[in-house]
Amino acid sequence: MSESITLTVDGRNVNVAQGSSVAAAIAIAAITQHAALVTRRSVDGALRGPLCGMGICQECRVTIDGVPHRLACQTVCAAGMNVVTGNAAP
């Protein structure tokens, strides 16, 4: 069994297995919070979510530790990481 780490997704703590992608952490947060799986909003405000899972579609862009446009599917979670998705945007 792999070690668990905790990070924050839209202000809520999420526990994931060490080595998980940020996209996986967002999916876990969506399931546990009964929310939509959202990573960002389009320029007209439409909700967007991960599509390809390998960094090509760019739909999984989120803000990680204050850095915008990071690919959630290509970023490994780190303990204490702060992730902000399109759910947090108005």
C-alpha positions in Angstrom: 0.0 0.0 0.0 1.4 3.4 -1.0 1.8 6.3 1.4 -0.9 8.9 1.4 -0.3 12.6 1.1 -2.6 15.6 1.6 -3.0 18.6 -0.7 -5.6 21.3 -1.0 -8.0 21.5 -4.0 -10.2 24.6 -4.0 -9.6 25.2 -0.3 -10.4 21.6 0.8 -8.0 19.0 1.9 -7.7 15.9 -0.3 -5.8 12.7 0.6 -4.3 10.8 -2.4 -1.7 8.1 -2.8 1.8 9.3 -3.3 2.6 9.5 -7.0 -1.0 10.4 -8.0 -1.5 13.1 -10.6 -3.2 16.4 -9.8 -6.0 15.4 -12.2 -6.6 12.3 -10.0 -6.7 14.5 -6.9 -9.3 16.8 -8.5 -11.4 13.7 -9.5 -11.2 12.4 -5.9 -12.2 15.9 -4.6 -15.2 16.0 -7.0 -16.4 12.6 -6.0 -16.1 13.2 -2.2 -17.7 16.7 -2.5 -20.4 15.5 -4.9 -19.3 18.2 -7.4 -18.6 18.4 -11.1 -15.1 17.3 -12.3 -14.0 20.8 -13.4 -10.4 22.0 -14.0 -11.0 25.3 -15.7 -13.5 27.6 -17.5 -13.4 28.6 -21.1 -13.2 32.3 -22.1 -17.0 32.4 -22.1 -17.3 30.7 -18.7 -18.2 27.2 -19.8 -16.9 24.5 -17.4 -14.1 22.3 -18.8 -12.6 19.1 -17.5 -9.7 16.7 -18.3 -10.1 15.0 -21.7 -7.0 13.2 -23.0 -5.1 12.6 -19.8 -1.7 13.0 -21.5 -1.2 16.7 -21.9 -2.3 17.2 -25.5 -5.8 18.7 -25.1 -4.8 21.3 -22.5 -8.3 21.1 -20.9 -6.8 20.2 -17.4 -5.1 23.5 -16.8 -5.3 24.6 -13.2 -3.4 27.0 -10.9 -0.9 25.1 -8.7 0.8 27.0 -5.9 0.0 30.3 -7.5 1.3 29.3 -11.0 -1.5 29.3 -13.6 -2.0 27.0 -16.6 -0.3 24.0 -15.1 -1.4 20.6 -16.6 -3.1 18.6 -13.9 -2.7 15.4 -15.8 1.0 15.8 -16.1 1.8 17.1 -12.6 2.5 14.7 -9.7 0.9 15.7 -6.3 3.1 16.9 -3.6 2.2 17.2 0.1 0.9 20.7 0.9 0.3 21.6 -2.7 -2.5 24.2 -3.3 -4.6 23.6 -6.4 -7.2 26.1 -7.7 -9.6 24.9 -10.4 -12.4 26.6 -12.4 -14.8 25.6 -9.6 -13.2 28.3 -7.5 -13.7 31.0 -10.2 -16.9 33.0 -10.3 
